[in-house]
Amino acid sequence: MNKTKTFRYIALVLVCLALVTIILDLQISKLSIIRPKPRMLETFQMVITPKDSITSSLSRSPLPQKDQTIIIDELKKQTNINRCSPNDFYEIVFAKDSTDWISFAYYPVGSQLFYLVRKRTDGSITSSTQKLGLTTVEVRKKGTIESSLWESMRALGISPEAILSFVDIFQWQLDFNTETQKGDRFTIVFEEDILDKKKTVAAIRIKAAQYKTDKRALASVYFASSDGRRKGFFDLDGMSVKRMFLSAPLQYRRISSYFSGARMHPILKYVRPHSGIDYAAPEGTPVSAVADGVVIKAQRDNSLGNYIMVKHSMGYETSYGHLRNFAAGIRVGSSVKQGQLIGYVGQTGLATGPHLDFRIKLNGKLFNFLDIKQPPAAVLTTNDKPDFNKTVDAYLPLFD
Ligand SMILES: [Zn+2]
């Protein structure tokens, strides 16, 4: 009997011990849920959501309340904290085994700047505005047009900004809205500055570009003379790509930004039903002046509807008809720059659908704009030639 009692007693003690161990264990794991301890110099990262302010986001971080206030006060010295945007992010570096922070860095999206708040070992706080480092990489791509330049370049991972910069180079020679065809080939070489830390592209610079149709081969390289006086894009003979007239009054870059980031870049067409050119384009498409000049007419006409006439140098005049409306500030006497927005495509006057009626005259006589031969605006000097030829030789093997 005694033996049984002793056994029961021991069993009871064991059960109690087990229970105590389980309860203690639960308490410990509860504690660690409530207070996650950042390990030795652990970095905590948070991304700002569309509903966040910096303050609301920080309140969800492991930082103690008083430190949140200290950091916000310091940040205010460096930047307007109310201007935070979604996808901005920040990083807090914590000291070993505590919620004691060492540094706080705020990275606004799309900026090379970031804001740093630091706690010194004596506990004093400093803040500063800093610049992210850049890594430059060269990108070389070649491709063939399937449906449009935009789609073919995007399919190769070429960024929208690189595509638009490529089109800009040839904007005097080729109208990428109407003149690209399946089978055309392109080569693009550019440098990308990639922001350290964020891995986003801060800037792109085209170094060389080629566009080849079944009729023409356009090639261009970026060159800066050693004295820095002549720089820009030159064809392989050392002539600047710039011309007095743009290739068309509907500019690819303008149209791309008008049609939501060019994801839906419209394929435009033109016809020549008269001695001008009709560009079919959606109502509201931005219209640009093809050259520098002065507006000599901005009025309503029975057949041309709202139309603008611009006088240029050397006896040239251009006109833009059927406009829905004129751009702000366009009136008789206004000076306009090449590429400046002057109006929007419409169907005012005698028009069966939205289109731009574009005409050009030389000394009062209409002629076919598509046949225009334009001299280059600038040519490199013989002194530039040795350096220029080296640049060309570097890229020539990449061209078709
Ligand atoms: Zn017309």
Residues whose N, C-alpha, C, O or C-beta is under 5 A from the ligand:
A	BS01	ZN	D278 D357
